[in-house]
Amino acid sequence: MELRMTTTFPDVSISTERLVLRPYEDADVAAHTEMMNDDMVTAWTSVPHPYTTADAEDWVRRIAPAERTEGRGIVLAVTEFLTQRLVGVVHLRNTDWRALSTEVSYVTAPWARGEGYATESVLAVAQWLFRNQKFERMELRTAADNTASQQVAQKIGCISEGVLRNAWIARTRPDDGTGSWTDIRTDLIVWSLLPEDLEADRMAEAGYRSFTDWN
C-alpha cells in the first residue's frame, strides 16, 4: 500500500474582511499571556495556570513554529486588520497527511468576544484547508458544557458526529473563596466539516463572504 509521506503546511497568512491570521511574533507575547490567563481559557483548555510570560515566549518561539515545521499542523495568531491587536488563535493539529484530515482548536481573547471573530477565523482556515491544501476533513472536539465553542462549530456548518464519554479534563473554580482550580472530567462532542459542507449557497445564507486572500 502506498503511503502519503508526512509533509508540512506552508508558512501562510490568511486575510478576511476584518482579520489577519499569521504566524506568531515576539510582539504578541504580552497579549498572548493575558489571553491565556482568562478564566474561560483556563476552564476549557489544558494550558498551564497561571500562564506566565515564559510560557508565552516558549509558545511563540518554539512550540507554535514546531507544529508546522514538524508536520503536526499549523498555529495562526488571529489579529484585527485595523488595530493589529491579537484577538485569538486558531490551531490545526493531529494532522493525518495520508487521510488529509486534521483537528482544529481555537481561543478568543476576552476583549474580542461577541464580535464573531472565532467563527470568521475558523471558517477562513477551513476554506483555505479544503480549497488550497485539498484536505478532506476538519474535526473539532468541544467539551460538553462549552456552549460558546459549540456555537462556533454550528455556525460554520459542522456536523455533530457523537460523544466521547468522559474523555476530557476541564477545570472549575469552586465558590469556596480560595480561588483555586479543580480538575473535572467531562464528555467531548465530536464535530466534523467536509469540503461539501462549505458550498457557496450555504455560506451566502450564513452571511459570509468568500475568504480567498491568502499567500
DAKA-V334710 format. One record per residue. N is the residue number from 1. RES is the residue in one letter. PHI is phi in degrees with one decimal (* if undefined). NEAR is the number of other ideal C-beta (glycine too) atoms within 10 Angstrom. Layout:
N_RES_PHI_NEAR / N_RES_PHI_NEAR
//
This chain:
1_M_*_3 / 2_E_-80.4_5 / 3_L_-108.3_7 / 4_R_-73.5_10 / 5_M_-72.0_8 / 6_T_-60.0_12 / 7_T_-135.3_10 / 8_T_-134.3_15 / 9_F_-73.8_22 / 10_P_-69.5_13 / 11_D_-78.7_12 / 12_V_-121.7_17 / 13_S_-121.2_15 / 14_I_-125.3_23 / 15_S_-114.5_16 / 16_T_-119.0_23 / 17_E_-61.5_11 / 18_R_-116.8_15 / 19_L_-129.2_24 / 20_V_-125.7_18 / 21_L_-104.5_26 / 22_R_-148.5_17 / 23_P_-62.4_16 / 24_Y_-65.0_20 / 25_E_-128.2_12 / 26_D_-56.6_10 / 27_A_-66.2_12 / 28_D_-86.0_22 / 29_V_-58.1_20 / 30_A_-63.8_12 / 31_A_-66.9_17 / 32_H_-65.4_24 / 33_T_-59.2_19 / 34_E_-63.2_15 / 35_M_-61.5_23 / 36_M_-78.2_22 / 37_N_-91.7_18 / 38_D_-65.0_17 / 39_D_-59.8_12 / 40_M_-67.8_14 / 41_V_-66.8_18 / 42_T_-59.9_20 / 43_A_-66.5_17 / 44_W_-107.0_20 / 45_T_-121.1_18 / 46_S_-106.1_11 / 47_V_-67.2_15 / 48_P_-60.0_13 / 49_H_-140.0_17 / 50_P_-67.3_10 / 51_Y_-93.4_20 / 52_T_-95.6_13 / 53_T_-59.0_11 / 54_A_-63.9_11 / 55_D_-60.9_19 / 56_A_-65.4_22 / 57_E_-62.9_15 / 58_D_-65.9_14 / 59_W_-64.8_21 / 60_V_-67.0_21 / 61_R_-92.2_14 / 62_R_-124.3_9 / 63_I_-67.5_13 / 64_A_-61.9_21 / 65_P_-61.2_16 / 66_A_-67.1_12 / 67_E_-56.6_18 / 68_R_-80.8_20 / 69_T_-67.5_11 / 70_E_-96.9_10 / 71_G_84.1_15 / 72_R_-83.8_18 / 73_G_166.2_19 / 74_I_-157.8_27 / 75_V_-114.6_23 / 76_L_-125.3_27 / 77_A_-74.1_23 / 78_V_-99.5_28 / 79_T_-127.4_24 / 80_E_-71.2_16 / 81_F_-63.1_11 / 82_L_-78.0_9 / 83_T_-98.5_8 / 84_Q_64.9_11 / 85_R_-77.7_13 / 86_L_-68.0_23 / 87_V_-122.3_24 / 88_G_170.9_23 / 89_V_-147.6_24 / 90_V_-120.8_23 / 91_H_-128.9_18 / 92_L_-91.4_24 / 93_R_-147.9_13 / 94_N_52.0_13 / 95_T_-74.7_23 / 96_D_-107.6_15 / 97_W_-74.0_15 / 98_R_-75.2_11 / 99_A_-83.0_11 / 100_L_53.6_16 / 101_S_-134.3_16 / 102_T_-150.8_24 / 103_E_-112.0_18 / 104_V_-111.6_24 / 105_S_-134.3_19 / 106_Y_-155.3_20 / 107_V_-134.4_21 / 108_T_-116.6_26 / 109_A_-65.3_20 / 110_P_-59.8_13 / 111_W_-78.1_13 / 112_A_-120.8_19 / 113_R_-75.0_15 / 114_G_86.6_6 / 115_E_-102.9_14 / 116_G_78.5_16 / 117_Y_-67.3_22 / 118_A_-62.4_24 / 119_T_-61.4_19 / 120_E_-64.0_23 / 121_S_-73.3_28 / 122_V_-67.4_26 / 123_L_-63.1_22 / 124_A_-63.1_26 / 125_V_-64.6_27 / 126_A_-62.8_24 / 127_Q_-63.8_21 / 128_W_-62.9_22 / 129_L_-62.5_25 / 130_F_-80.2_20 / 131_R_-86.3_15 / 132_N_-93.6_14 / 133_Q_-95.7_16 / 134_K_61.7_9 / 135_F_-76.1_23 / 136_E_-114.1_13 / 137_R_-158.9_16 / 138_M_-124.9_25 / 139_E_-115.2_16 / 140_L_-125.6_23 / 141_R_-132.1_18 / 142_T_-121.1_23 / 143_A_-61.3_20 / 144_A_-57.5_16 / 145_D_-100.7_14 / 146_N_-88.1_20 / 147_T_-66.3_9 / 148_A_-62.6_12 / 149_S_-67.7_23 / 150_Q_-65.4_18 / 151_Q_-65.0_13 / 152_V_-62.0_24 / 153_A_-58.7_24 / 154_Q_-67.2_13 / 155_K_-65.7_17 / 156_I_-88.4_27 / 157_G_97.2_19 / 158_C_-66.6_24 / 159_I_-106.5_12 / 160_S_-76.9_14 / 161_E_-103.5_12 / 162_G_156.7_10 / 163_V_-125.5_12 / 164_L_-95.4_14 / 165_R_-72.0_10 / 166_N_57.2_10 / 167_A_-100.9_15 / 168_W_-137.8_17 / 169_I_-112.2_11 / 170_A_-95.5_20 / 171_R_-131.5_16 / 172_T_-132.4_13 / 173_R_-116.8_13 / 174_P_-60.6_10 / 175_D_-83.7_6 / 176_D_-117.0_8 / 177_G_84.6_6 / 178_T_-85.0_9 / 179_G_76.7_7 / 180_S_-84.8_10 / 181_W_-99.6_15 / 182_T_-125.2_11 / 183_D_-73.0_9 / 184_I_-135.8_13 / 185_R_-84.9_10 / 186_T_-150.5_17 / 187_D_-80.1_15 / 188_L_-115.6_19 / 189_I_-91.8_20 / 190_V_-98.3_19 / 191_W_-120.9_23 / 192_S_-139.2_17 / 193_L_-133.0_23 / 194_L_-116.2_16 / 195_P_-54.0_16 / 196_E_-68.8_9 / 197_D_-74.4_16 / 198_L_-106.2_20 / 199_E_-62.3_11 / 200_A_-60.2_8 / 201_D_-66.9_7 / 202_R_-66.4_13 / 203_M_-66.8_18 / 204_A_-64.7_11 / 205_E_-62.4_9 / 206_A_-80.0_12 / 207_G_88.0_8 / 208_Y_-108.6_21 / 209_R_-84.5_10 / 210_S_-81.0_13 / 211_F_-97.2_22 / 212_T_-123.3_13 / 213_D_-91.4_12 / 214_W_-124.4_17 / 215_N_-144.6_8
//
